[in-house]
Amino acid sequence: MVRAGEIRVLDEEKQQLGVMSASDALSLARQKGLDLVEIAPAATPPVCRIMDYGKFLYELHKKDHDARKHQKTIQVKEIKFRPKISIHDYAFKLKHVQRFLEDGNKVKITIMLRGREKSRPEMGIAVLNRVTGDVQGQGKPDGGVRKQDWAVSALLVPTKPGGKDAKAKNPQGSEKEVPGHGEKENRPQEGQ
């Protein structure tokens, strides 16, 4: 509801109609079958526009939805290690770290310390340095090493932006395409 006596009015094409009384502007809007919407109430005189308010709200909602659709949400994944981790377990968890970084997610590496390991956090830092060295091309540490009583942790961020949908990951015509696809081998057909 427009409460001011005198208002500046814009029509549906955003052309100025001038300063007029609120009742005149409201009757003009009703003649066109549209609404009178206050755009800038702080201006002197307040600025109002003649428009279809329902259509305006729909377009605003649609614009907001499209903006949210194109945003990439970056998640922080956490992988936990132990200072005395076996080679196979280390390789298995390292593959997960690399996959998360390729997908464009941040990865929190946590080395859990128990018992006497708490008095030797440098063992955890050694494992942490080993992990950051092994993912050198895909990720880099963000910030320093955080020490807690029971753990040592660091955050890894991907070095190149992207993710599952990134075109830079496998550009057209690259060598990483499906092997054997597109090239015919001279093999004799079975049954001939």
C-alpha positions in Angstrom: 0.0 0.0 0.0 1.4 3.3 -1.0 1.0 5.8 1.8 2.7 8.9 0.4 0.6 11.8 -1.1 2.8 12.6 -4.0 4.8 9.8 -5.8 7.0 9.5 -8.9 5.5 7.0 -11.3 7.1 4.7 -13.8 5.1 2.7 -16.3 5.6 -1.0 -17.3 8.4 -0.2 -19.7 10.2 1.8 -17.0 9.4 5.2 -18.6 8.8 8.1 -16.3 5.2 9.3 -16.2 6.1 12.1 -13.7 5.1 13.1 -10.2 1.4 12.6 -9.4 -0.9 11.8 -6.5 -1.1 8.2 -5.2 -4.8 8.0 -6.0 -4.2 9.1 -9.7 -1.4 6.6 -10.1 -3.5 3.8 -8.5 -6.4 4.5 -10.9 -4.0 4.6 -13.8 -2.7 1.2 -12.8 -6.2 -0.2 -12.4 -7.2 1.0 -15.9 -4.3 -1.0 -17.3 -5.2 -4.0 -15.2 -1.8 -3.9 -13.4 -0.6 -3.2 -9.8 1.1 -0.1 -8.3 4.3 -1.2 -6.6 6.5 1.0 -4.4 10.1 0.5 -5.5 12.1 3.2 -3.6 10.2 4.3 -0.5 13.2 6.3 0.8 13.4 8.6 -2.3 11.8 12.0 -2.3 9.1 11.6 -3.6 8.8 7.8 -3.3 9.2 6.0 -6.6 6.4 3.6 -7.7 6.1 1.4 -10.8 3.0 0.1 -12.6 3.6 -3.6 -13.2 2.1 -7.1 -12.8 3.2 -7.9 -9.3 2.6 -11.6 -9.5 4.7 -11.9 -12.7 7.4 -9.8 -11.0 7.5 -12.2 -8.0 7.6 -15.2 -10.3 10.6 -13.8 -12.3 12.4 -12.9 -9.1 11.9 -16.4 -7.8 13.0 -17.9 -11.1 16.1 -15.7 -11.2 17.0 -16.7 -7.6 16.4 -20.4 -8.5 18.7 -20.2 -11.5 21.4 -18.5 -9.5 21.3 -21.3 -6.9 21.3 -24.0 -9.6 24.6 -22.8 -11.1 26.4 -22.6 -7.8 28.7 -25.4 -6.8 28.5 -26.5 -3.2 31.9 -27.4 -1.9 31.8 -30.0 0.8 34.5 -30.8 3.3 35.2 -34.5 3.4 37.2 -36.0 6.3 39.5 -39.0 6.1 41.0 -40.3 9.3 44.4 -42.0 9.5 46.4 -43.5 12.4 50.2 -43.0 12.9 50.8 -46.8 12.6 48.8 -47.4 9.4 49.5 -50.3 7.2 50.6 -49.8 3.6 47.4 -51.2 2.1 45.1 -49.1 4.4 47.2 -46.0 3.5 46.9 -46.6 -0.2 43.1 -47.2 0.1 42.5 -44.0 2.0 44.8 -42.0 -0.2 42.7 -43.1 -3.3 39.7 -41.6 -1.5 41.5 -38.4 -0.8 42.6 -38.1 -4.4 39.0 -38.8 -5.7 37.6 -36.2 -3.3 40.1 -33.6 -4.5 39.4 -34.4 -8.2 35.7 -33.9 -7.5 36.5 -30.4 -6.3 35.9 -31.0 -2.6 38.0 -29.9 0.3 39.5 -32.8 2.4 40.3 -32.7 6.1 43.0 -35.1 7.0 42.9 -36.2 10.6 45.6 -38.3 12.2 44.1 -39.8 15.4 46.4 -40.3 18.4 45.7 -42.8 21.2 47.5 -43.7 24.3 51.3 -43.1 24.2 50.9 -41.7 20.6 49.5 -38.5 22.2 53.0 -37.7 23.6 54.5 -38.1 20.1 52.4 -35.9 17.8 55.4 -35.7 15.4 54.4 -39.3 14.3 51.1 -37.9 13.2 52.7 -35.0 11.5 55.0 -37.4 9.5 51.9 -39.2 8.2 50.3 -35.9 7.4 53.3 -34.7 5.5 53.4 -38.0 3.6 49.7 -37.6 2.5 50.3 -34.0 1.4 53.3 -35.1 -0.6 51.4 -37.9 -2.3 48.6 -35.5 -3.4 50.9 -32.7 -4.5 49.5 -32.3 -8.0 45.8 -32.5 -7.0 45.7 -30.6 -3.7 47.6 -28.3 -1.4 47.4 -27.6 2.3 45.2 -24.7 3.3 46.4 -23.1 6.5 48.8 -24.9 8.9 48.7 -28.1 10.9 46.2 -28.0 13.7 47.1 -29.9 16.9 44.6 -31.1 19.4 45.1 -33.4 22.4 43.9 -36.4 20.5 44.6 -35.6 16.9 46.7 -33.7 14.3 44.8 -32.4 11.3 45.1 -30.3 8.2 42.8 -29.1 5.4 43.6 -29.9 1.8 42.0 -27.8 -1.0 42.0 -28.8 -4.7 44.7 -27.0 -6.8 42.5 -26.7 -9.9 38.8 -25.8 -9.8 36.4 -28.2 -11.3 34.7 -31.4 -10.3 32.7 -34.1 -11.9 31.3 -31.8 -14.7 34.5 -29.8 -15.4 35.5 -29.8 -19.1 39.2 -29.3 -18.2 39.2 -32.7 -16.6 38.9 -34.5 -20.0 38.9 -32.1 -22.9 37.6 -33.3 -26.2 40.1 -35.4 -28.2 42.3 -36.1 -25.2 44.2 -39.3 -24.8 42.0 -40.3 -21.8 39.1 -41.3 -24.0 37.7 -44.8 -24.0 40.4 -47.1 -25.3 39.6 -48.8 -28.6 36.7 -46.5 -29.2 36.8 -45.0 -32.7 39.7 -47.1 -34.0 39.1 -50.4 -35.8 41.5 -53.2 -35.3 42.2 -55.7 -38.1 41.0 -58.8 -36.2 39.4 -61.7 -38.0 35.8 -62.1 -37.1 34.9 -65.2 -35.2 33.0 -67.8 -37.1 34.6 -67.1 -40.5 
